[in-house]
């Protein structure tokens, strides 16, 4: 599957207010936020904005470890 396009990346970042959707921490130069696929690509998830959310590194790791769940869209 192709990478998330720059346009989709920009749209998601703006939609989520440049803040982690889990904990609300804002993006800074030292804290770059990441895109997370709500339905993993390995499970057939797409790069559509509805399947993406902005998260910080700590929350992203916790989601993948199963320690926290993604918020509902």
PQR file with spaces between the fields and no chain letter, atoms N, CA, C, O and H, PARSE charges and radii, in Angstrom:
ATOM       1  N    UNK     1       0.847   -1.178    0.000 -0.4000 1.5000
ATOM       2  CA   UNK     1       0.000    0.000    0.000 -0.0000 2.0000
ATOM       3  C    UNK     1       0.890    1.238    0.000  0.5500 1.7000
ATOM       4  O    UNK     1       1.901    1.277    0.700 -0.5500 1.4000
ATOM       5  N    UNK     2       0.516    2.253   -0.785 -0.4000 1.5000
ATOM       6  CA   UNK     2       1.316    3.471   -0.835 -0.0000 2.0000
ATOM       7  C    UNK     2       1.288    4.232    0.490  0.5500 1.7000
ATOM       8  O    UNK     2       0.389    4.051    1.311 -0.5500 1.4000
ATOM       9  H    UNK     2      -0.306    2.222   -1.354  0.4000 1.0000
ATOM      10  N    UNK     3       2.288    5.084    0.675 -0.4000 1.5000
ATOM      11  CA   UNK     3       2.355    5.919    1.863 -0.0000 2.0000
ATOM      12  C    UNK     3       1.195    6.914    1.868  0.5500 1.7000
ATOM      13  O    UNK     3       0.580    7.174    0.833 -0.5500 1.4000
ATOM      14  H    UNK     3       3.018    5.232    0.007  0.4000 1.0000
ATOM      15  N    UNK     4       0.907    7.463    3.041 -0.4000 1.5000
ATOM      16  CA   UNK     4      -0.109    8.506    3.162 -0.0000 2.0000
ATOM      17  C    UNK     4       0.385    9.725    2.392  0.5500 1.7000
ATOM      18  O    UNK     4       1.523   10.158    2.574 -0.5500 1.4000
ATOM      19  H    UNK     4       1.407    7.252    3.882  0.4000 1.0000
ATOM      20  N    UNK     5      -0.459   10.272    1.540 -0.4000 1.5000
ATOM      21  CA   UNK     5      -0.054   11.410    0.718 -0.0000 2.0000
ATOM      22  C    UNK     5       0.123   12.659    1.585  0.5500 1.7000
ATOM      23  O    UNK     5      -0.498   12.779    2.641 -0.5500 1.4000
ATOM      24  H    UNK     5      -1.383    9.919    1.392  0.4000 1.0000
ATOM      25  N    UNK     6       0.964   13.575    1.140 -0.4000 1.5000
ATOM      26  CA   UNK     6       1.143   14.820    1.888 -0.0000 2.0000
ATOM      27  C    UNK     6      -0.164   15.589    2.090  0.5500 1.7000
ATOM      28  O    UNK     6      -0.360   16.212    3.133 -0.5500 1.4000
ATOM      29  H    UNK     6       1.469   13.477    0.283  0.4000 1.0000
ATOM      30  N    UNK     7      -1.061   15.548    1.095 -0.4000 1.5000
ATOM      31  CA   UNK     7      -2.342   16.247    1.218 -0.0000 2.0000
ATOM      32  C    UNK     7      -3.206   15.639    2.319  0.5500 1.7000
ATOM      33  O    UNK     7      -3.820   16.367    3.099 -0.5500 1.4000
ATOM      34  H    UNK     7      -0.902   15.041    0.248  0.4000 1.0000
ATOM      35  N    UNK     8      -3.255   14.312    2.386 -0.4000 1.5000
ATOM      36  CA   UNK     8      -4.042   13.633    3.419 -0.0000 2.0000
ATOM      37  C    UNK     8      -3.404   13.879    4.780  0.5500 1.7000
ATOM      38  O    UNK     8      -4.107   14.128    5.759 -0.5500 1.4000
ATOM      39  H    UNK     8      -2.755   13.720    1.753  0.4000 1.0000
ATOM      40  N    UNK     9      -2.090   13.811    4.848 -0.4000 1.5000
ATOM      41  CA   UNK     9      -1.370   14.071    6.096 -0.0000 2.0000
ATOM      42  C    UNK     9      -1.708   15.475    6.618  0.5500 1.7000
ATOM      43  O    UNK     9      -1.990   15.650    7.804 -0.5500 1.4000
ATOM      44  H    UNK     9      -1.519   13.609    4.053  0.4000 1.0000
ATOM      45  N    UNK    10      -1.678   16.461    5.734 -0.4000 1.5000
ATOM      46  CA   UNK    10      -1.989   17.844    6.111 -0.0000 2.0000
ATOM      47  C    UNK    10      -3.435   17.958    6.588  0.5500 1.7000
ATOM      48  O    UNK    10      -3.706   18.597    7.604 -0.5500 1.4000
ATOM      49  H    UNK    10      -1.449   16.319    4.771  0.4000 1.0000
ATOM      50  N    UNK    11      -4.353   17.346    5.864 -0.4000 1.5000
ATOM      51  CA   UNK    11      -5.769   17.396    6.226 -0.0000 2.0000
ATOM      52  C    UNK    11      -6.000   16.824    7.623  0.5500 1.7000
ATOM      53  O    UNK    11      -6.704   17.434    8.428 -0.5500 1.4000
ATOM      54  H    UNK    11      -4.133   16.827    5.038  0.4000 1.0000
ATOM      55  N    UNK    12      -5.420   15.668    7.919 -0.4000 1.5000
ATOM      56  CA   UNK    12      -5.602   15.019    9.223 -0.0000 2.0000
ATOM      57  C    UNK    12      -4.994   15.876   10.335  0.5500 1.7000
ATOM      58  O    UNK    12      -5.595   16.043   11.397 -0.5500 1.4000
ATOM      59  H    UNK    12      -4.848   15.173    7.265  0.4000 1.0000
ATOM      60  N    UNK    13      -3.808   16.411   10.085 -0.4000 1.5000
ATOM      61  CA   UNK    13      -3.155   17.249   11.094 -0.0000 2.0000
ATOM      62  C    UNK    13      -4.002   18.477   11.417  0.5500 1.7000
ATOM      63  O    UNK    13      -4.169   18.835   12.583 -0.5500 1.4000
ATOM      64  H    UNK    13      -3.321   16.275    9.222  0.4000 1.0000
ATOM      65  N    UNK    14      -4.533   19.116   10.378 -0.4000 1.5000
ATOM      66  CA   UNK    14      -5.381   20.290   10.598 -0.0000 2.0000
ATOM      67  C    UNK    14      -6.687   19.905   11.290  0.5500 1.7000
ATOM      68  O    UNK    14      -7.123   20.574   12.227 -0.5500 1.4000
ATOM      69  H    UNK    14      -4.396   18.825    9.431  0.4000 1.0000
ATOM      70  N    UNK    15      -7.308   18.816   10.821 -0.4000 1.5000
ATOM      71  CA   UNK    15      -8.568   18.354   11.415 -0.0000 2.0000
ATOM      72  C    UNK    15      -8.403   18.080   12.905  0.5500 1.7000
ATOM      73  O    UNK    15      -9.281   18.413   13.701 -0.5500 1.4000
ATOM      74  H    UNK    15      -6.954   18.272   10.060  0.4000 1.0000
ATOM      75  N    UNK    16      -7.283   17.478   13.282 -0.4000 1.5000
ATOM      76  CA   UNK    16      -7.056   17.115   14.678 -0.0000 2.0000
ATOM      77  C    UNK    16      -6.441   18.251   15.499  0.5500 1.7000
ATOM      78  O    UNK    16      -6.088   18.067   16.664 -0.5500 1.4000
ATOM      79  H    UNK    16      -6.569   17.208   12.636  0.4000 1.0000
ATOM      80  N    UNK    17      -6.319   19.416   14.884 -0.4000 1.5000
ATOM      81  CA   UNK    17      -5.878   20.596   15.609 -0.0000 2.0000
ATOM      82  C    UNK    17      -4.423   20.549   16.061  0.5500 1.7000
ATOM      83  O    UNK    17      -4.051   21.213   17.028 -0.5500 1.4000
ATOM      84  H    UNK    17      -6.606   19.566   13.938  0.4000 1.0000
ATOM      85  N    UNK    18      -3.591   19.760   15.361 -0.4000 1.5000
ATOM      86  CA   UNK    18      -2.171   19.630   15.693 -0.0000 2.0000
ATOM      87  C    UNK    18      -1.979   19.182   17.141  0.5500 1.7000
ATOM      88  O    UNK    18      -1.025   19.583   17.807 -0.5500 1.4000
ATOM      89  H    UNK    18      -3.893   19.221   14.575  0.4000 1.0000
ATOM      90  N    UNK    19      -2.918   18.333   17.620 -0.4000 1.5000
ATOM      91  CA   UNK    19      -2.858   17.781   18.976 -0.0000 2.0000
ATOM      92  C    UNK    19      -3.112   16.283   18.928  0.5500 1.7000
ATOM      93  O    UNK    19      -3.808   15.783   18.044 -0.5500 1.4000
ATOM      94  H    UNK    19      -3.693   18.008   17.079  0.4000 1.0000
ATOM      95  N    UNK    20      -2.533   15.576   19.896 -0.4000 1.5000
ATOM      96  CA   UNK    20      -2.781   14.145   20.028 -0.0000 2.0000
ATOM      97  C    UNK    20      -4.254   13.935   20.335  0.5500 1.7000
ATOM      98  O    UNK    20      -4.795   14.571   21.240 -0.5500 1.4000
ATOM      99  H    UNK    20      -1.967   15.983   20.614  0.4000 1.0000
ATOM     100  N    UNK    21      -4.907   13.052   19.594 -0.4000 1.5000
ATOM     101  CA   UNK    21      -6.331   12.790   19.812 -0.0000 2.0000
ATOM     102  C    UNK    21      -6.581   11.965   21.061  0.5500 1.7000
ATOM     103  O    UNK    21      -7.730   11.837   21.485 -0.5500 1.4000
ATOM     104  H    UNK    21      -4.468   12.535   18.859  0.4000 1.0000
ATOM     105  N    UNK    22      -5.550   11.404   21.658 -0.4000 1.5000
ATOM     106  CA   UNK    22      -5.734   10.608   22.868 -0.0000 2.0000
ATOM     107  C    UNK    22      -5.534   11.465   24.107  0.5500 1.7000
ATOM     108  O    UNK    22      -6.418   11.538   24.960 -0.5500 1.4000
ATOM     109  H    UNK    22      -4.617   11.508   21.314  0.4000 1.0000
ATOM     110  N    UNK    23      -4.373   12.118   24.215 -0.4000 1.5000
ATOM     111  CA   UNK    23      -4.048   12.854   25.444 -0.0000 2.0000
ATOM     112  C    UNK    23      -4.130   14.368   25.286  0.5500 1.7000
ATOM     113  O    UNK    23      -4.111   15.097   26.277 -0.5500 1.4000
ATOM     114  H    UNK    23      -3.655   12.059   23.521  0.4000 1.0000
ATOM     115  N    UNK    24      -4.222   14.844   24.044 -0.4000 1.5000
ATOM     116  CA   UNK    24      -4.374   16.273   23.810 -0.0000 2.0000
ATOM     117  C    UNK    24      -3.096   17.083   23.782  0.5500 1.7000
ATOM     118  O    UNK    24      -3.154   18.305   23.638 -0.5500 1.4000
ATOM     119  H    UNK    24      -4.238   14.251   23.239  0.4000 1.0000
ATOM     120  N    UNK    25      -1.939   16.444   23.914 -0.4000 1.5000
ATOM     121  CA   UNK    25      -0.679   17.183   23.894 -0.0000 2.0000
ATOM     122  C    UNK    25      -0.489   17.824   22.510  0.5500 1.7000
ATOM     123  O    UNK    25      -0.688   17.167   21.487 -0.5500 1.4000
ATOM     124  H    UNK    25      -1.892   15.452   24.031  0.4000 1.0000
ATOM     125  N    UNK    26      -0.105   19.111   22.483 -0.4000 1.5000
ATOM     126  CA   UNK    26       0.108   19.768   21.192 -0.0000 2.0000
ATOM     127  C    UNK    26       1.451   19.402   20.580  0.5500 1.7000
ATOM     128  O    UNK    26       2.383   19.007   21.280 -0.5500 1.4000
ATOM     129  H    UNK    26       0.056   19.644   23.314  0.4000 1.0000
ATOM     130  N    UNK    27       1.531   19.540   19.275 -0.4000 1.5000
ATOM     131  CA   UNK    27       2.790   19.280   18.589 -0.0000 2.0000
ATOM     132  C    UNK    27       3.751   20.441   18.837  0.5500 1.7000
ATOM     133  O    UNK    27       3.348   21.605   18.826 -0.5500 1.4000
ATOM     134  H    UNK    27       0.774   19.861   18.706  0.4000 1.0000
ATOM     135  N    UNK    28       5.012   20.117   19.058 -0.4000 1.5000
ATOM     136  CA   UNK    28       6.079   21.109   19.194 -0.0000 2.0000
ATOM     137  C    UNK    28       7.253   20.634   18.354  0.5500 1.7000
ATOM     138  O    UNK    28       7.212   19.554   17.765 -0.5500 1.4000
ATOM     139  H    UNK    28       5.339   19.172   19.067  0.4000 1.0000
ATOM     140  N    UNK    29       8.298   21.449   18.305 -0.4000 1.5000
ATOM     141  CA   UNK    29       9.501   21.046   17.564 -0.0000 2.0000
ATOM     142  C    UNK    29      10.112   19.780   18.144  0.5500 1.7000
ATOM     143  O    UNK    29      10.668   18.963   17.411 -0.5500 1.4000
ATOM     144  H    UNK    29       8.331   22.326   18.784  0.4000 1.0000
ATOM     145  N    UNK    30      10.008   19.616   19.466 -0.4000 1.5000
ATOM     146  CA   UNK    30      10.575   18.436   20.122 -0.0000 2.0000
ATOM     147  C    UNK    30       9.596   17.271   20.192  0.5500 1.7000
ATOM     148  O    UNK    30      10.007   16.133   20.422 -0.5500 1.4000
ATOM     149  H    UNK    30       9.556   20.281   20.062  0.4000 1.0000
ATOM     150  N    UNK    31       8.317   17.536   19.999 -0.4000 1.5000
ATOM     151  CA   UNK    31       7.290   16.491   20.099 -0.0000 2.0000
ATOM     152  C    UNK    31       6.515   16.431   18.788  0.5500 1.7000
ATOM     153  O    UNK    31       5.439   17.015   18.660 -0.5500 1.4000
ATOM     154  H    UNK    31       7.983   18.460   19.813  0.4000 1.0000
ATOM     155  N    UNK    32       7.078   15.715   17.816 -0.4000 1.5000
ATOM     156  CA   UNK    32       6.411   15.557   16.526 -0.0000 2.0000
ATOM     157  C    UNK    32       5.325   14.492   16.655  0.5500 1.7000
ATOM     158  O    UNK    32       5.576   13.391   17.146 -0.5500 1.4000
ATOM     159  H    UNK    32       7.952   15.240   17.920  0.4000 1.0000
ATOM     160  N    UNK    33       4.130   14.827   16.214 -0.4000 1.5000
ATOM     161  CA   UNK    33       3.020   13.881   16.286 -0.0000 2.0000
ATOM     162  C    UNK    33       3.045   12.957   15.074  0.5500 1.7000
ATOM     163  O    UNK    33       3.647   13.277   14.050 -0.5500 1.4000
ATOM     164  H    UNK    33       3.926   15.721   15.816  0.4000 1.0000
ATOM     165  N    UNK    34       2.384   11.807   15.203 -0.4000 1.5000
ATOM     166  CA   UNK    34       2.404   10.763   14.179 -0.0000 2.0000
ATOM     167  C    UNK    34       0.989   10.421   13.742  0.5500 1.7000
ATOM     168  O    UNK    34       0.027   10.630   14.480 -0.5500 1.4000
ATOM     169  H    UNK    34       1.895   11.548   16.035  0.4000 1.0000
ATOM     170  N    UNK    35       0.880    9.895   12.537 -0.4000 1.5000
ATOM     171  CA   UNK    35      -0.410    9.398   12.065 -0.0000 2.0000
ATOM     172  C    UNK    35      -0.568    7.947   12.495  0.5500 1.7000
ATOM     173  O    UNK    35       0.361    7.146   12.390 -0.5500 1.4000
ATOM     174  H    UNK    35       1.662    9.725   11.938  0.4000 1.0000
ATOM     175  N    UNK    36      -1.753    7.625   12.978 -0.4000 1.5000
ATOM     176  CA   UNK    36      -2.067    6.250   13.373 -0.0000 2.0000
ATOM     177  C    UNK    36      -3.241    5.772   12.543  0.5500 1.7000
ATOM     178  O    UNK    36      -4.237    6.481   12.402 -0.5500 1.4000
ATOM     179  H    UNK    36      -2.508    8.276   13.064  0.4000 1.0000
ATOM     180  N    UNK    37      -3.129    4.564   11.991 -0.4000 1.5000
ATOM     181  CA   UNK    37      -4.235    3.935   11.258 -0.0000 2.0000
ATOM     182  C    UNK    37      -5.162    3.285   12.281  0.5500 1.7000
ATOM     183  O    UNK    37      -4.744    2.392   13.018 -0.5500 1.4000
ATOM     184  H    UNK    37      -2.319    3.987   12.106  0.4000 1.0000
ATOM     185  N    UNK    38      -6.403    3.723   12.330 -0.4000 1.5000
ATOM     186  CA   UNK    38      -7.379    3.186   13.281 -0.0000 2.0000
ATOM     187  C    UNK    38      -7.616    1.702   12.987  0.5500 1.7000
ATOM     188  O    UNK    38      -7.533    0.859   13.879 -0.5500 1.4000
ATOM     189  H    UNK    38      -6.742    4.448   11.732  0.4000 1.0000
ATOM     190  N    UNK    39      -7.909    1.404   11.732 -0.4000 1.5000
ATOM     191  CA   UNK    39      -7.943   -0.001   11.294 -0.0000 2.0000
ATOM     192  C    UNK    39      -6.606   -0.219   10.598  0.5500 1.7000
ATOM     193  O    UNK    39      -6.327    0.389    9.564 -0.5500 1.4000
ATOM     194  H    UNK    39      -7.977    2.089   11.007  0.4000 1.0000
ATOM     195  N    UNK    40      -5.786   -1.088   11.169 -0.4000 1.5000
ATOM     196  CA   UNK    40      -4.431   -1.277   10.665 -0.0000 2.0000
ATOM     197  C    UNK    40      -4.428   -1.660    9.192  0.5500 1.7000
ATOM     198  O    UNK    40      -5.323   -2.361    8.718 -0.5500 1.4000
ATOM     199  H    UNK    40      -6.012   -1.582   12.009  0.4000 1.0000
ATOM     200  N    UNK    41      -3.414   -1.193    8.476 -0.4000 1.5000
ATOM     201  CA   UNK    41      -3.298   -1.538    7.056 -0.0000 2.0000
ATOM     202  C    UNK    41      -3.200   -3.042    6.873  0.5500 1.7000
ATOM     203  O    UNK    41      -3.696   -3.582    5.884 -0.5500 1.4000
ATOM     204  H    UNK    41      -2.687   -0.624    8.861  0.4000 1.0000
ATOM     205  N    UNK    42      -2.564   -3.722    7.816 -0.4000 1.5000
ATOM     206  CA   UNK    42      -2.435   -5.179    7.719 -0.0000 2.0000
ATOM     207  C    UNK    42      -3.786   -5.883    7.831  0.5500 1.7000
ATOM     208  O    UNK    42      -3.916   -7.053    7.470 -0.5500 1.4000
ATOM     209  H    UNK    42      -2.161   -3.283    8.619  0.4000 1.0000
ATOM     210  N    UNK    43      -4.782   -5.167    8.331 -0.4000 1.5000
ATOM     211  CA   UNK    43      -6.135   -5.714    8.458 -0.0000 2.0000
ATOM     212  C    UNK    43      -7.074   -5.118    7.409  0.5500 1.7000
ATOM     213  O    UNK    43      -8.294   -5.216    7.535 -0.5500 1.4000
ATOM     214  H    UNK    43      -4.677   -4.217    8.624  0.4000 1.0000
ATOM     215  N    UNK    44      -6.504   -4.503    6.382 -0.4000 1.5000
ATOM     216  CA   UNK    44      -7.301   -3.953    5.291 -0.0000 2.0000
ATOM     217  C    UNK    44      -7.650   -2.489    5.446  0.5500 1.7000
ATOM     218  O    UNK    44      -8.434   -1.962    4.656 -0.5500 1.4000
ATOM     219  H    UNK    44      -5.512   -4.423    6.279  0.4000 1.0000
ATOM     220  N    UNK    45      -7.099   -1.819    6.434 -0.4000 1.5000
ATOM     221  CA   UNK    45      -7.363   -0.397    6.630 -0.0000 2.0000
ATOM     222  C    UNK    45      -6.729    0.440    5.527  0.5500 1.7000
ATOM     223  O    UNK    45      -5.721    0.056    4.936 -0.5500 1.4000
ATOM     224  H    UNK    45      -6.463   -2.247    7.076  0.4000 1.0000
ATOM     225  N    UNK    46      -7.326    1.567    5.269 -0.4000 1.5000
ATOM     226  CA   UNK    46      -6.862    2.422    4.175 -0.0000 2.0000
ATOM     227  C    UNK    46      -6.151    3.665    4.709  0.5500 1.7000
ATOM     228  O    UNK    46      -6.062    3.884    5.917 -0.5500 1.4000
ATOM     229  H    UNK    46      -8.146    1.880    5.749  0.4000 1.0000
ATOM     230  N    UNK    47      -5.651    4.464    3.777 -0.4000 1.5000
ATOM     231  CA   UNK    47      -5.040    5.739    4.107 -0.0000 2.0000
ATOM     232  C    UNK    47      -6.048    6.881    4.017  0.5500 1.7000
ATOM     233  O    UNK    47      -5.658    8.045    3.928 -0.5500 1.4000
ATOM     234  H    UNK    47      -5.723    4.286    2.796  0.4000 1.0000
ATOM     235  N    UNK    48      -7.331    6.559    4.039 -0.4000 1.5000
ATOM     236  CA   UNK    48      -8.381    7.580    4.001 -0.0000 2.0000
ATOM     237  C    UNK    48      -8.345    8.360    5.315  0.5500 1.7000
ATOM     238  O    UNK    48      -8.093    7.774    6.367 -0.5500 1.4000
ATOM     239  H    UNK    48      -7.648    5.613    4.112  0.4000 1.0000
ATOM     240  N    UNK    49      -8.592    9.671    5.274 -0.4000 1.5000
ATOM     241  CA   UNK    49      -8.571   10.471    6.505 -0.0000 2.0000
ATOM     242  C    UNK    49      -9.464    9.941    7.624  0.5500 1.7000
ATOM     243  O    UNK    49      -9.143   10.105    8.801 -0.5500 1.4000
ATOM     244  H    UNK    49      -8.797   10.148    4.419  0.4000 1.0000
ATOM     245  N    UNK    50     -10.568    9.317    7.273 -0.4000 1.5000
ATOM     246  CA   UNK    50     -11.463    8.761    8.300 -0.0000 2.0000
ATOM     247  C    UNK    50     -10.828    7.602    9.064  0.5500 1.7000
ATOM     248  O    UNK    50     -11.304    7.232   10.138 -0.5500 1.4000
ATOM     249  H    UNK    50     -10.829    9.184    6.317  0.4000 1.0000
ATOM     250  N    UNK    51      -9.761    7.033    8.519 -0.4000 1.5000
ATOM     251  CA   UNK    51      -9.079    5.918    9.162 -0.0000 2.0000
ATOM     252  C    UNK    51      -7.767    6.347    9.816  0.5500 1.7000
ATOM     253  O    UNK    51      -6.992    5.505   10.270 -0.5500 1.4000
ATOM     254  H    UNK    51      -9.375    7.334    7.647  0.4000 1.0000
ATOM     255  N    UNK    52      -7.523    7.633    9.862 -0.4000 1.5000
ATOM     256  CA   UNK    52      -6.275    8.154   10.412 -0.0000 2.0000
ATOM     257  C    UNK    52      -6.545    9.107   11.557  0.5500 1.7000
ATOM     258  O    UNK    52      -7.552    9.814   11.575 -0.5500 1.4000
ATOM     259  H    UNK    52      -8.152    8.317    9.494  0.4000 1.0000
ATOM     260  N    UNK    53      -5.622    9.115   12.518 -0.4000 1.5000
ATOM     261  CA   UNK    53      -5.704   10.078   13.607 -0.0000 2.0000
ATOM     262  C    UNK    53      -4.299   10.485   14.008  0.5500 1.7000
ATOM     263  O    UNK    53      -3.341    9.740   13.803 -0.5500 1.4000
ATOM     264  H    UNK    53      -4.803    8.541   12.503  0.4000 1.0000
ATOM     265  N    UNK    54      -4.185   11.671   14.580 -0.4000 1.5000
ATOM     266  CA   UNK    54      -2.902   12.205   15.015 -0.0000 2.0000
ATOM     267  C    UNK    54      -2.675   11.833   16.470  0.5500 1.7000
ATOM     268  O    UNK    54      -3.533   12.069   17.321 -0.5500 1.4000
ATOM     269  H    UNK    54      -4.964   12.277   14.746  0.4000 1.0000
ATOM     270  N    UNK    55      -1.515   11.248   16.755 -0.4000 1.5000
ATOM     271  CA   UNK    55      -1.186   10.829   18.123 -0.0000 2.0000
ATOM     272  C    UNK    55       0.274   11.146   18.440  0.5500 1.7000
ATOM     273  O    UNK    55       1.107   11.257   17.541 -0.5500 1.4000
ATOM     274  H    UNK    55      -0.818   11.056   16.064  0.4000 1.0000
ATOM     275  N    UNK    56       0.569   11.289   19.731 -0.4000 1.5000
ATOM     276  CA   UNK    56       1.956   11.465   20.161 -0.0000 2.0000
ATOM     277  C    UNK    56       2.625   10.087   20.216  0.5500 1.7000
ATOM     278  O    UNK    56       1.954    9.057   20.158 -0.5500 1.4000
ATOM     279  H    UNK    56      -0.108   11.199   20.462  0.4000 1.0000
ATOM     280  N    UNK    57       3.947   10.087   20.329 -0.4000 1.5000
ATOM     281  CA   UNK    57       4.704    8.834   20.351 -0.0000 2.0000
ATOM     282  C    UNK    57       4.269    7.936   21.507  0.5500 1.7000
ATOM     283  O    UNK    57       4.115    6.728   21.332 -0.5500 1.4000
ATOM     284  H    UNK    57       4.492   10.924   20.376  0.4000 1.0000
ATOM     285  N    UNK    58       4.072    8.527   22.689 -0.4000 1.5000
ATOM     286  CA   UNK    58       3.708    7.727   23.865 -0.0000 2.0000
ATOM     287  C    UNK    58       2.355    7.036   23.667  0.5500 1.7000
ATOM     288  O    UNK    58       2.206    5.846   23.946 -0.5500 1.4000
ATOM     289  H    UNK    58       4.197    9.509   22.831  0.4000 1.0000
ATOM     290  N    UNK    59       1.380    7.795   23.184 -0.4000 1.5000
ATOM     291  CA   UNK    59       0.050    7.204   22.966 -0.0000 2.0000
ATOM     292  C    UNK    59       0.084    6.201   21.819  0.5500 1.7000
ATOM     293  O    UNK    59      -0.589    5.171   21.876 -0.5500 1.4000
ATOM     294  H    UNK    59       1.501    8.762   22.957  0.4000 1.0000
ATOM     295  N    UNK    60       0.859    6.492   20.782 -0.4000 1.5000
ATOM     296  CA   UNK    60       0.950    5.573   19.642 -0.0000 2.0000
ATOM     297  C    UNK    60       1.501    4.221   20.088  0.5500 1.7000
ATOM     298  O    UNK    60       0.989    3.170   19.703 -0.5500 1.4000
ATOM     299  H    UNK    60       1.405    7.328   20.736  0.4000 1.0000
ATOM     300  N    UNK    61       2.553    4.266   20.906 -0.4000 1.5000
ATOM     301  CA   UNK    61       3.137    3.035   21.433 -0.0000 2.0000
ATOM     302  C    UNK    61       2.129    2.296   22.312  0.5500 1.7000
ATOM     303  O    UNK    61       1.992    1.078   22.207 -0.5500 1.4000
ATOM     304  H    UNK    61       2.969    5.120   21.219  0.4000 1.0000
ATOM     305  N    UNK    62       1.427    3.024   23.175 -0.4000 1.5000
ATOM     306  CA   UNK    62       0.451    2.407   24.080 -0.0000 2.0000
ATOM     307  C    UNK    62      -0.705    1.771   23.306  0.5500 1.7000
ATOM     308  O    UNK    62      -1.200    0.714   23.697 -0.5500 1.4000
ATOM     309  H    UNK    62       1.539    4.014   23.261  0.4000 1.0000
ATOM     310  N    UNK    63      -1.137    2.396   22.224 -0.4000 1.5000
ATOM     311  CA   UNK    63      -2.209    1.831   21.396 -0.0000 2.0000
ATOM     312  C    UNK    63      -1.744    0.487   20.823  0.5500 1.7000
ATOM     313  O    UNK    63      -2.462   -0.509   20.901 -0.5500 1.4000
ATOM     314  H    UNK    63      -0.735    3.255   21.906  0.4000 1.0000
ATOM     315  N    UNK    64      -0.544    0.469   20.251 -0.4000 1.5000
ATOM     316  CA   UNK    64      -0.046   -0.759   19.627 -0.0000 2.0000
ATOM     317  C    UNK    64       0.252   -1.857   20.638  0.5500 1.7000
ATOM     318  O    UNK    64       0.222   -3.037   20.292 -0.5500 1.4000
ATOM     319  H    UNK    64       0.040    1.278   20.187  0.4000 1.0000
ATOM     320  N    UNK    65       0.539   -1.490   21.873 -0.4000 1.5000
ATOM     321  CA   UNK    65       0.746   -2.483   22.923 -0.0000 2.0000
ATOM     322  C    UNK    65      -0.572   -2.949   23.539  0.5500 1.7000
ATOM     323  O    UNK    65      -0.585   -3.878   24.346 -0.5500 1.4000
ATOM     324  H    UNK    65       0.564   -0.531   22.155  0.4000 1.0000
ATOM     325  N    UNK    66      -1.687   -2.305   23.161 -0.4000 1.5000
ATOM     326  CA   UNK    66      -2.987   -2.681   23.694 -0.0000 2.0000
ATOM     327  C    UNK    66      -3.255   -2.094   25.088  0.5500 1.7000
ATOM     328  O    UNK    66      -4.184   -2.525   25.772 -0.5500 1.4000
ATOM     329  H    UNK    66      -1.677   -1.550   22.505  0.4000 1.0000
ATOM     330  N    UNK    67      -2.458   -1.128   25.504 -0.4000 1.5000
ATOM     331  CA   UNK    67      -2.620   -0.519   26.811 -0.0000 2.0000
ATOM     332  C    UNK    67      -3.744    0.507   26.855  0.5500 1.7000
ATOM     333  O    UNK    67      -4.344    0.740   27.904 -0.5500 1.4000
ATOM     334  H    UNK    67      -1.704   -0.777   24.949  0.4000 1.0000
ATOM     335  N    UNK    68      -4.022    1.119   25.705 -0.4000 1.5000
ATOM     336  CA   UNK    68      -5.146    2.051   25.574 -0.0000 2.0000
ATOM     337  C    UNK    68      -5.834    1.804   24.246  0.5500 1.7000
ATOM     338  O    UNK    68      -5.249    1.210   23.341 -0.5500 1.4000
ATOM     339  H    UNK    68      -3.535    0.930   24.853  0.4000 1.0000
ATOM     340  N    UNK    69      -7.069    2.255   24.125 -0.4000 1.5000
ATOM     341  CA   UNK    69      -7.813    2.093   22.893 -0.0000 2.0000
ATOM     342  C    UNK    69      -7.933    3.438   22.191  0.5500 1.7000
ATOM     343  O    UNK    69      -7.896    4.494   22.822 -0.5500 1.4000
ATOM     344  H    UNK    69      -7.544    2.738   24.860  0.4000 1.0000
ATOM     345  N    UNK    70      -8.076    3.373   20.875 -0.4000 1.5000
ATOM     346  CA   UNK    70      -8.282    4.589   20.093 -0.0000 2.0000
ATOM     347  C    UNK    70      -9.613    5.213   20.474  0.5500 1.7000
ATOM     348  O    UNK    70     -10.591    4.497   20.693 -0.5500 1.4000
ATOM     349  H    UNK    70      -8.106    2.515   20.362  0.4000 1.0000
ATOM     350  N    UNK    71      -9.666    6.533   20.558 -0.4000 1.5000
ATOM     351  CA   UNK    71     -10.954    7.178   20.774 -0.0000 2.0000
ATOM     352  C    UNK    71     -11.842    6.966   19.559  0.5500 1.7000
ATOM     353  O    UNK    71     -11.347    6.774   18.448 -0.5500 1.4000
ATOM     354  H    UNK    71      -8.872    7.115   20.380  0.4000 1.0000
ATOM     355  N    UNK    72     -13.131    6.999   19.762 -0.4000 1.5000
ATOM     356  CA   UNK    72     -14.067    6.860   18.655 -0.0000 2.0000
ATOM     357  C    UNK    72     -14.060    8.129   17.816  0.5500 1.7000
ATOM     358  O    UNK    72     -13.923    9.231   18.347 -0.5500 1.4000
ATOM     359  H    UNK    72     -13.533    7.154   20.664  0.4000 1.0000
ATOM     360  N    UNK    73     -14.210    7.971   16.497 -0.4000 1.5000
ATOM     361  CA   UNK    73     -14.256    9.140   15.605 -0.0000 2.0000
ATOM     362  C    UNK    73     -15.486    9.951   15.853  0.5500 1.7000
ATOM     363  O    UNK    73     -15.696   10.972   15.198 -0.5500 1.4000
ATOM     364  H    UNK    73     -14.322    7.076   16.066  0.4000 1.0000
